[in-house]
Amino acid sequence: GGAVLQMFSHGVIAGLLFAVVGRMVYERTHTRDLAELQALPLHRLIPGAAAIFVAAGLASMGLPGFSGFPSELTILVGAWRHHVPWALVAGLGVLVAGAFTIKVMQRAFFGQLRGPAESTRKGHAAEHAPMEPLTLPEKAGAALLIAATVIVGLKPDLLLDWIMPALQSPAFALTLTKGHP
């Protein structure tokens, strides 16, 4: 059940992250290079995109209140019951992914110009300022995805009440007995 819930969660959160990086940031900066983005104080130039990316990053780390939390917790509890060493490895993976996400947030959105040498560099904030604010469709799409991850994060039973009976159905049991994944 946790794995199926994680599939939903991952789809929503990944969609949100790709929307920020691909639509909101790339369309305004024309780069995906972290070194160039780090030279831009994007949290000042496009604060809405920074806020949405931080929310999506927190959701992807599995913080409580987002759909990643109940899905990862369910998976870790299930793994703990069946094979403790793998549960520990999975828990370590969650920590590594969290550290990576924080690093990317910091580099992409909260970077600072370091000095006069940076002023001649391609991607300098002055070359892009002022950046176009987020459009209504960008805000609406992000709001829908954030709402989905928060609603499921606060009330995972909304999906688990559908997922668990499907996993316990005779058709699913028959598939497992025949050796299909």
N, C-alpha and C positions, 0 to 999 in steps of 0.2 A: 504494500500500500504506500509506503514511504517513497519507494522508487517511482511509482506512477505520479504521486504528488510532486516529486522532484522534477519530473518531466514537464509538468505544467509550470512549475515555478521557474525552472531554467528557461523555458520558452518565453515567458513574460519578461523576465529580468534581462535576458540576452537581447530581446527585441528592444527594450528600453535603452540598454547600453549602446547597441548599434545605431539607434535613432540619434542619440546624443553625438556619438563619434562621427557617423556618416552624414547625417543631415545637418545637425546644428553646428558642429565644429568645422567639419571639412568644407561645407558650403561657404563658410565665412573666412577660413584661414587658407584653404586649398593645400593643406598638408596634414599628414597623419604621423609625421616624424616627431617622436617625443622630445628630441633635443630642440627642435624648432618650437614646439608648443611650450616647452619649459621656459623659453625666453619671453613668452607672452604671459602677462598676468590675466589669463582668461576669466578668472573669477571677477575681475573688474570690467573686462570688455564684453563678456556675455554671461552675466551673473545667473541668469535663468538656466542656462545649460550647465553651469557648474553645480547649481543646487540640485538639478535633476540627476546629474552624474553621481553626486554624493549620495543621494537617496538610492539610486540603483546600485551603487557600490556597497552600501550598507545592506541592502536586500540580498545582494549576491554573496555577502559574507555570512548570511544566515542569522542576522541579528533578530532578536525577538520583535514581533510586530510585523514582520515581513514573511511572505510565504516560504522563503528558504529555511526559516527556523523550524517549523513543524516537520518539513520534509526531511531536513538533515538530521534532526533529533530522532525521528522515527527510524531512519536508516541506521543511525549509530546504535540505537537501542536494539534493533533487530540483529545487527552485526555482533553486538556484545553478547547477546544470548546464544549465538551460534559459534562464534570464534573470536575470542577476546583479542588475540594479536592483530587480526585484521581490523577490528574496531579501533584499536589504538593507532594503527597506520592510517585509517580513514580520518580519525580525529586530528592527527598530525597534518594530514592533507588539508583539512579545513583551516588550520592555523596558518599554514604556508600560503594558501589562497587568500586569506585575509590580509596577510602582510603584503603580498603582491598587489592586491587591490588598493590598499592604502598608499603604497608607493606610486602606483599609476595615477591615483587621484592627485597626489601632491605634485608630481612632475607635470601632468597635463594641465591642471587647472590653477595651481597655486604657485607656479614658478615665478621667479622675479628676474628682472633684468639685472645683470651683475655688474655692469660698469660701462665706461665709455666705449670699450672695444665692441660691446654688443650692439651699439647704435648703428654700425655699418652692416650688421648681419642680416641676411634675408630672413624675413619672418618677424622683424622687430615690430613692436606694438604700434609705433607711429605709422608704419606702412599699412596697417590694418585698421587703425582707429579712425573714426568710430565704427564699431561693428554693428551690423543690423541687429536689432533686438529680435527675440524669438517671435515667430508669427503665431497667430491664433491656432492654426492647425497643428503646429509643433507643440504648443502648450496643451491643447486638447488631447492629442495622442498620448503625450507623456502623462497627463493626468489620469487618463483611462488605464494605462498600464500600471501606474503607481497605485491607483485605487484597487486594481485587481490583486496586486501582490499584498497590499495591506489587508484587504477584506479576507483573503485566504489565510494570511498570517495570523489574524485575530480570531478567525472562525474556520479552521481547517476542515471541520466536519461538513461544511458545505460541499466539498469535493470528496472527502473520505466516505461520506454516506453513500456515494455513488460508486466509488472505487472498490471498496471492500466487498460488497455483494457481487460485483462482477468478477473479482478474483476468486470468490468462493463458489462460483456457479459450476454446475456439472460440465458445461462445455469447456471451461478453462481446465478443470481437473482431467477431462478426457484428453485434452491437448498435451498436458504434462505427462500422462501415462504412456502416450505414444512416442515420447522422446523428442517432441518438438519444443523449441524454446518458448 
